[in-house]
Amino acid sequence: MVSDGYLVGRQREMALLSRALDDARTGAGGSATLLRGGAGIGKTALLEWAQTRAREAGFAVLRAVGAEAEAELAFGALHQVLWPLLKCSEALPPRQREALECALGLRDGLPPNGFTVGASALTLLAEAARRQPLLLVVDDLHWVDSSSATVFAFLHRRTADLPLVIVSATRPDGAASEGWPTHPVDVGALAPKDAGALLRQRHPELAASTVGRVIQEAAGNPLALVELPRQLHEDHLKGIVPLPERLPLGRRLEGLFTGRLRSLSAPAARTLLLTALGGGPAAGDAGAWWYGAVGAVGPVGTTQSAGAAGASAPAGTAGLVGSARTGGGTATAESAETVGTAATAGPTGTIAAALTEPPETAAEAVLDEIEASGLARLDASGRLVFRHPLVRSAVISTARGPERREAHRILAAALAADDPRRLVHEASSALVPDEGLAARLQEAGRRIARRGGDAEGALLLDRAAALSTDPASRARRLTWAAVMAARSGRLAYTARLVEELRRAPVPSDIAPLFAYAVVYVDQGHRMDFESSFTLLPEALDALSAPGAESFGGLAEQVFFKLLLAATYTDDARAWRALEAHLGNVSPMARLCHRAWSDPARTARGASEELRALAEGMSEEQEAGGAWLLLWTASAVDLADGDMWRRFTGHHAYATQGSIAKARCYQDFLRGRWDAADDCLREAEAAEELGYHCNALLFRQYYAHFAAGRGDEEGLREIERRIGPVAQRARLRFVTDHLTHLRALVALAHGRHEDAYCDLSSLTPPGVLPRGLPWFHLPFFDFVDAAVHTGRRQEAQAHIAAGRAARMAEISAHHAFLLAAATALAAADEEADARYRDAYAVPGAEQWVFELARLRLAHGSWLRRHRRGEAHDVLREALRAFRGLRAGPWEELCARELRAAGHQVGTATGGYALLTGQELRIAELAATGLTNKDIGTRLRLSPRTVAAHLYKIFPKLGITSRAALAQALRRD
């Protein structure tokens, strides 16, 4: 696929990666790219091209490769990336250095939380980037351990201010990219013209008839184009005889390599199997297991174990692997000596035992045979790497069960007793139940989970359950595996474990754990909340009993799940159980209950109390209470960037999905409407992962943007898709929101009577119902509809109810909406003052859409009373609506301006080309604010603001900040 540094048919991807490297090198900022494509499509070739380009440009290159054999080892891939930089760790603050070393297993103890590990890694990378720009490459992300994947996702979000480029590659069904913050770049099949060029480049001897058939069968897959002709007879290549009816493609790409595998000698085949199962840091796999097979296998110790070579000191293997190739020198002598040792003392069936004397000659012969097969090669550093990840898969899939178990035994024997990989290999080599091994796996799983590796811990507990000798122990371990899988966000895996648990009785001592796992699956996957009302109250009773096992703070998580079910469905059983257990949970859990149960009467002071509690929480409390903290913040519209950044590194998709939902909703409230399509992308990602409830909620949040823009058809389409599902699941939270959004669309189109009917069905005049915990959102809309339909008495009753509830004391958003509604319903003699009071509410400018509507109403009032400032107020509203792309509201504003005698054209020229974010930045810059000031207001880095301005100037046809104000007025 590569010719003279050029990848055939990958101009788009190369341009994207080149631009990213150039930007980082020139100081324009870092970036992160996720390449996504099927097996053999050329992702690894693109990564290798990027590495070559980066090294030529003076970058330091850090690399990690996911391996199935190491997917259960928490922070294994992160270790690969950071190992070359650990010498710089002295520059880290002591707390960060300790957290990182604990996560990487270099120090005893537990890392504080995933966020701290991510922050420590970022600081270490930043320190290294001070000397030269960095390229961080992660290949086979779909096989990277969950803990490392979470840290990589954290780093993806924070590249903008560093000379750091991150490029990762995954398959379309890769689980490790769950909640990934970067929209993937899909690497697709080659176009027929490019496929032909690649085929002619790699196989110029092919007959024309054969070329056409291979291109057709390969379907644009570069690996198939390169490998298929190698499977054909010479007469096929020359076109002498017709090609077979069907060529081995599609899911059977691995089959392209099986013929060559079967032709290998037993020593070569065993060497490849050990390499495939051993995993390691090199591309495809490491030469560490080659070193282990040739130089360090067996119970007799050596100066450097294979485990150390494979994980802790990659450089240690290169010389010895290379020595088998070159011969001579000290390394060769040491290699020959250790081969002899392994042959006599190591396990039977090892590669060393199969080699003939002299050992160095046999080793070289095996290497020659492997390289001649084209299946693997020694890279420049002396590592044995596979031709393609599919070769590794083919090696494993073609090996028989006894061969794989024997290979795992060899690999286990080569590792130190305390190396967690040794335990994994021992478990893989086990054929019958083994309680001792099961107990060791259980302890290792819990230890990894305490380090933040819940996903990896679940896999080990699952293995422990399979090796258990009695049903009760098996059920206990399987239940813990399900809970760990749930905490890590592995919903499909949790569902499988729960189904397995349901086939046999669950011991009563772990009933709360089982209840949590069942409800996690029922709520998120099946959208069935009935088990929440039957199982969770009993679980809370059991957990609060005197002397009861706490299961690591499970009561808080059970309480949260029950509160979520109560909020979504308004089921009385859930509310009763929650109230009965308020004395048994933390202050944060009690505050969350207050914020959602009946906020008009219970949530006063919630915002200030939330801030105080959050500031006073230890990192351990913060990690355990992440969901409660986020859900409380969502109730009072405080779930902004400062809040969710605290939890970026927590629990993979479980918390990341909650953060994404909060972000989508806050994007709507705060006028970041260019992000509307993110809701649909998140919905698709959630659907693929089996989080059907999250997918429904993401689509509901998208409906907010459609309704705000007055897009009736868009809202109807979403309603048709999610409305019936929400009704079946009794999700009042969703159905009530849809009713409110129908009213919002009606207001945009001037159908105030329709809006009033919908809104009064949710919140009657003067009533702030308990069953509508987000009562403040339709509050302003209700008063708007009431005033426009001549129902001023009803509007005043609603405002009086808000004042009686001391609504302004709940949150800044509540305060603004009450003040805005008061202005709408005010008598003429005090209306102007009330509008200005609303503008003066602290933080009023952050509620972009509602503030624009308030200005529209104020400007209309000013026009009717022939006040000169009407023009300026209406122009401000018009700019906001244009930035939001809220067409019907923009037209209402334009009508008022025309009625005031002002000409209003449609948004044309540069103004129309600005995104909402660009418009906000342009308007702030036009007032004289610096990039730093703008960044502080919009929570962006100064570098990001500068990048936006760089795009804004040509769109507006200007060359300096001084011309911004006039350009905006002109448009």
C-alpha positions, 0 to 999 in steps of 0.5 A, spaced: 500 500 500 506 504 500 510 507 495 515 512 496 512 514 502 505 514 499 499 510 500 495 509 494 488 511 495 489 515 502 490 522 500 484 524 504 487 521 510 494 523 509 492 530 508 488 530 515 494 527 519 499 531 515 495 537 517 495 535 524 502 534 525 504 541 521 499 544 526 502 541 532 509 542 530 508 550 528 505 551 535 497 552 532 495 546 537 495 539 538 489 534 535 486 527 536 484 523 530 480 516 531 481 512 525 475 506 524 475 501 519 474 493 518 480 488 518 485 489 513 483 496 510 489 499 512 489 503 518 495 500 521 499 502 514 496 509 516 499 509 523 506 507 520 505 512 515 504 518 520 510 515 524 515 516 519 512 523 517 512 525 524 520 522 525 522 526 519 519 532 522 522 531 529 517 528 533 518 523 538 513 517 537 510 513 543 506 507 541 501 502 544 498 496 541 492 493 543 492 485 544 487 480 546 492 477 551 493 483 555 485 486 555 484 483 562 491 487 565 488 494 567 493 500 564 497 495 560 497 499 554 498 506 558 504 502 560 506 501 553 506 509 551 509 512 558 514 507 559 519 511 555 517 517 559 517 515 566 524 518 567 521 524 566 516 523 572 520 526 577 518 533 574 511 531 576 507 533 583 508 528 588 501 526 588 500 525 581 507 521 580 504 516 586 497 516 582 501 514 575 506 509 579 500 506 582 496 505 576 502 502 572 504 497 578 510 500 579 508 502 586 504 499 591 497 502 593 491 505 589 491 510 585 486 516 587 481 515 581 481 515 573 481 522 573 488 523 577 491 518 573 489 521 566 491 528 569 498 525 571 499 522 564 497 529 561 502 532 565 508 527 563 506 528 556 506 536 557 513 535 560 516 531 554 512 536 549 516 541 552 523 538 549 519 536 542 513 535 539 509 528 540 506 523 536 502 518 540 499 512 536 494 507 539 493 501 534 488 496 535 484 500 540 478 495 540 483 490 544 486 495 549 484 494 556 478 498 558 482 502 564 487 505 558 482 506 553 479 511 558 485 515 560 486 515 552 479 518 551 481 523 557 487 525 553 483 526 546 479 531 550 486 535 552 490 536 546 489 543 543 494 546 548 500 542 547 504 540 541 501 533 541 498 529 536 494 522 538 492 518 532 488 511 534 485 506 530 479 501 531 475 496 528 467 499 527 465 494 533 471 496 537 468 496 545 474 500 547 472 507 544 465 507 547 464 514 549 470 516 545 470 524 545 472 524 537 468 523 531 471 517 528 474 518 521 472 512 517 477 509 513 473 505 507 474 501 501 479 503 496 476 506 489 476 501 483 481 505 480 486 505 486 485 498 488 487 497 481 493 501 482 495 497 488 494 491 485 499 493 479 504 495 484 504 489 488 503 484 483 505 486 476 505 479 473 498 478 474 494 477 467 488 482 466 483 477 467 486 475 473 486 483 475 479 484 474 477 478 478 481 480 484 479 487 484 472 484 484 473 479 490 477 484 494 472 489 494 477 495 496 480 491 502 488 493 501 490 486 505 485 482 500 488 485 494 495 484 497 494 477 499 489 474 495 494 473 489 499 469 493 494 464 494 493 463 487 497 458 483 501 460 477 497 458 472 491 462 475 496 468 476 498 468 468 490 467 466 492 460 463 486 457 467 480 460 470 480 462 477 476 458 482 469 460 483 469 463 490 476 466 493 477 466 500 474 473 502 469 477 507 470 474 514 474 469 512 480 473 511 484 470 516 483 464 511 488 467 507 494 465 512 492 458 514 495 455 508 502 458 510 501 456 517 499 449 516 506 449 512 510 451 517 515 446 521 512 445 529 518 449 532 516 455 527 508 454 529 509 454 536 514 460 536 508 464 532 503 461 537 507 463 543 508 470 540 500 471 539 498 469 546 503 472 549 501 479 547 506 485 548 508 492 546 510 491 539 506 492 533 502 486 532 505 483 538 512 483 541 518 479 540 518 478 548 515 471 547 520 469 542 526 471 547 522 467 552 522 461 548 529 461 545 532 464 551 528 464 558 523 459 558 522 454 564 523 454 572 530 456 572 531 463 573 535 468 568 537 475 569 531 478 565 525 474 565 520 474 559 515 478 563 520 484 564 522 484 557 515 484 554 512 489 559 517 493 563 523 493 559 522 493 551 529 494 549 531 488 553 529 483 548 531 487 541 538 485 542 537 477 544 532 477 538 536 480 533 542 476 536 539 470 533 539 473 526 546 476 526 550 470 530 556 472 534 558 476 539 556 476 547 549 476 546 549 470 541 553 466 546 548 468 552 542 466 547 545 459 546 547 458 553 539 460 555 536 455 549 540 450 552 538 451 559 530 451 556 531 445 552 533 441 558 529 444 564 523 447 561 517 444 560 516 439 555 514 441 548 517 448 548 520 451 542 527 450 545 526 443 546 524 442 538 530 446 536 536 442 534 543 443 536 547 448 535 541 452 538 543 459 535 543 455 528 536 452 530 534 459 532 536 462 526 533 457 521 526 458 525 527 466 524 528 464 516 522 460 516 518 465 519 520 471 515 520 467 508 513 465 510 511 472 510 507 471 516 512 475 521 518 479 521 523 482 525 522 489 525 528 495 525 529 494 533 529 486 533 522 485 535 518 479 531 512 482 529 506 479 525 504 481 518 497 483 520 493 483 526 489 477 522 495 473 522 495 473 530 488 471 529 489 466 524 495 463 529 490 462 535 484 460 531 488 454 527 491 452 533 488 446 537 485 446 544 491 442 547 496 446 543 493 453 546 493 450 553 500 448 553 502 455 550 499 458 556 503 454 560 509 455 557 508 463 558 505 462 565 512 459 567 516 464 564 513 470 568 514 472 575 510 469 580 506 476 582 505 478 574 498 478 573 499 476 566 501 469 569 495 468 573 491 469 566 495 464 562 494 459 568 487 460 567 487 459 560 491 453 561 486 450 566 482 444 563 478 442 570 475 446 576 481 449 580 478 452 587 485 454 588 486 458 582 479 461 582 481 464 589 487 467 586 483 470 580 478 472 585 483 476 589 487 479 583 480 481 580 478 485 586 485 488 586 485 490 579 478 493 580 481 497 586 486 500 581 480 502 577 480 497 572 473 494 573 472 492 566 478 487 567 476 485 574 470 483 571 473 478 566 478 475 572 472 474 576 468 471 570 474 466 569 474 465 577 467 463 577 468 458 571 473 454 575 469 454 581 468 447 584 461 449 588 455 453 585 455 458 591 462 460 590 461 460 582 454 465 583 458 469 588 464 470 583 459 471 577 455 476 581 461 480 583 463 480 575 456 482 573 457 488 578 464 490 576 462 490 568 456 494 570 460 499 573 465 499 567 459 500 563 460 494 559 452 493 558 452 487 553 457 483 558 453 485 564 446 482 561 450 476 559 452 475 566 445 476 569 442 471 564 447 466 566 446 468 574 438 467 573 439 460 571 441 458 578 439 460 585 443 466 588 446 466 595 442 471 600 448 474 602 449 477 595 442 478 593 443 486 594 449 485 589 445 481 584 439 486 584 444 492 582 446 488 576 439 486 574 436 493 575 442 496 571 441 491 565 433 492 565 434 500 566 439 501 561 438 495 556 431 493 556 428 500 558 424 496 564 423 499 570 419 494 574 425 491 577 427 497 580 421 498 584 421 490 587 428 489 587 432 495 589 427 497 596 429 490 598 436 491 597 436 498 601 433 494 606 438 489 607 444 494 606 442 498 612 441 492 616 445 492 622 452 489 621 450 488 614 456 488 608 457 494 605 459 491 598 464 497 597 458 503 598 453 499 594 447 503 598 449 509 594 449 506 587 442 502 589 439 509 592 441 513 585 438 507 581 432 507 585 432 515 584 433 515 577 427 510 576 423 515 580 425 521 576 423 517 570 417 514 571 414 518 578 412 511 581 410 512 588 413 505 590 420 508 588 419 515 592 416 511 598 422 507 599 427 513 597 424 517 603 424 511 608 432 510 607 434 518 607 437 517 614 442 511 611 445 515 605 450 520 604 449 528 604 450 528 597 445 523 596 440 526 600 441 533 596 440 529 590 433 527 592 431 534 594 433 536 588 429 531 584 423 529 588 419 536 589 424 541 587 418 547 588 418 545 595 425 542 597 430 544 592 431 551 595 439 553 596 440 546 592 445 550 588 450 553 593 449 546 597 451 542 591 458 547 590 459 546 598 459 539 598 463 538 591 468 542 594 469 538 600 469 531 597 475 527 597 477 524 591 475 517 593 468 520 595 468 524 588 469 517 585 464 513 588 458 519 588 460 521 581 453 519 578 449 523 584 453 529 583 452 529 576 445 528 577 444 533 582 447 538 578 443 537 572 437 538 576 439 545 577 442 546 571 449 546 573 452 541 569 457 545 566 464 544 563 467 545 570 462 539 573 463 534 568 471 535 567 471 532 574 469 525 572 472 525 565 476 519 567 471 515 571 468 508 569 468 508 561 461 509 558 457 508 564 459 515 567 461 518 560 454 517 557 451 521 563 456 526 562 454 526 554 447 527 556 449 533 561 453 536 555 447 535 550 442 538 555 447 544 557 449 545 549 441 547 548 440 551 554 447 555 553 446 556 546 451 551 543 446 549 538 451 547 533 452 541 537 445 539 536 448 533 531 452 530 537 446 528 540 444 523 534 451 521 534 451 519 541 444 516 540 447 511 535 453 510 539 449 508 545 444 504 541 450 500 538 453 499 545 446 496 547 444 502 552 437 503 549 435 508 554 441 512 553 439 512 546 432 514 547 434 520 552 439 523 547 434 523 541 429 527 546 435 532 547 436 533 540 428 534 540 430 540 544 434 543 539 428 542 533 423 545 538 427 551 539 428 552 532 421 551 530 422 545 526 415 542 527 417 536 522 424 535 525 420 534 532 414 530 529 420 525 526 423 524 533 416 524 537 414 518 532 421 514 534 421 515 541 414 517 543 411 510 543 417 507 546 417 512 552 409 510 553 410 503 553 416 504 558 412 509 562 417 514 562 413 520 564 420 524 564 420 523 556 413 524 554 412 530 559 418 533 555 415 532 549 409 535 551 413 541 553 417 541 546 410 541 542 408 547 546 415 551 544 414 550 537 407 552 537 410 559 540 415 559 535 409 559 530 405 564 533 400 559 535 399 561 543 392 558 544 395 551 542 401 552 546 397 554 552 393 548 552 399 543 552 403 547 557 397 548 562 396 540 562 403 540 565 403 545 570 396 548 571 395 556 573 398 557 579 400 550 580 408 547 580 406 540 581 411 535 584 411 530 578 414 535 574 421 536 577 423 540 571 417 545 572 422 551 571 423 549 564 416 551 562 415 556 567 417 562 562 413 559 556 407 558 560 407 565 562 408 567 555 403 563 552 398 566 557 400 573 556 399 572 549 392 569 549 389 574 554 390 570 560 394 575 565 390 573 571 393 566 570 400 568 568 400 572 575 397 566 579 403 562 576 408 568 578 405 568 585 406 561 585 414 561 583 415 567 588 411 563 594 416 557 592 422 562 593 424 559 586 429 564 585 433 561 591 434 554 587 439 556 582 441 561 577 437 559 571 430 558 576 432 566 578 432 568 571 426 564 568 422 567 574 425 574 573 423 574 565 416 571 566 415 577 571 417 582 566 412 579 561 406 579 565 408 586 568 403 592 567 405 597 563 408 602 568 413 597 571 414 593 565 421 596 562 424 596 569 422 589 570 425 587 563 432 590 566 431 587 572 431 580 568 437 582 564 441 584 571 440 577 574 447 574 575 449 569 569 443 571 565 447 572 558 449 564 559 441 562 557 442 564 550 435 562 547 431 565 553 435 571 553 433 572 546 426 571 547 426 576 553 429 581 548 424 580 543 418 581 548 422 587 551 423 590 544 416 589 542 414 593 548 419 598 547 416 599 539 409 599 541 411 605 546 415 608 541 421 608 545 428 609 541 432 603 544 427 598 541 432 598 535 438 596 539 434 591 543 431 587 537 437 587 533 441 584 539 435 578 539 436 578 532 443 576 532 442 571 537 436 568 533 441 568 527 446 565 531 442 559 533 439 558 526 432 559 529 428 561 523 421 562 526 424 566 532 428 570 527 422 572 523 418 574 529 424 579 530 425 581 523 417 583 523 418 587 529 424 591 526 420 592 520 414 595 524 419 600 527 421 602 521 427 599 520 430 595 514 431 587 515 435 583 510 436 576 510 442 573 513 447 574 507 455 574 506 460 572 511 455 573 517 451 567 514 457 563 514 459 564 521 457 558 526 454 559 532 460 559 536 464 563 531 458 568 532 459 568 539 466 569 539 466 575 534 461 579 538 465 578 544 471 580 540 468 586 537 467 589 544 474 589 546 475 583 550 482 579 549 482 572 547 483 570 554 477 574 556 473 570 551 476 564 553 474 565 560 467 566 558 466 561 553 470 556 557 475 555 551 483 556 551 485 562 548 489 558 543 482 555 541 479 562 540 485 565 536 483 559 531 476 561 531 478 568 529 482 566 524 476 563 520 472 568 522 476 574 519 475 571 512 468 570 512 466 577 514 471 580 509 476 583 514 483 583 516 483 585 523 479 585 530 478 593 529 473 591 523 469 586 527 464 591 530 462 594 523 462 588 520 457 585 525 453 591 524 453 591 517 451 584 516 
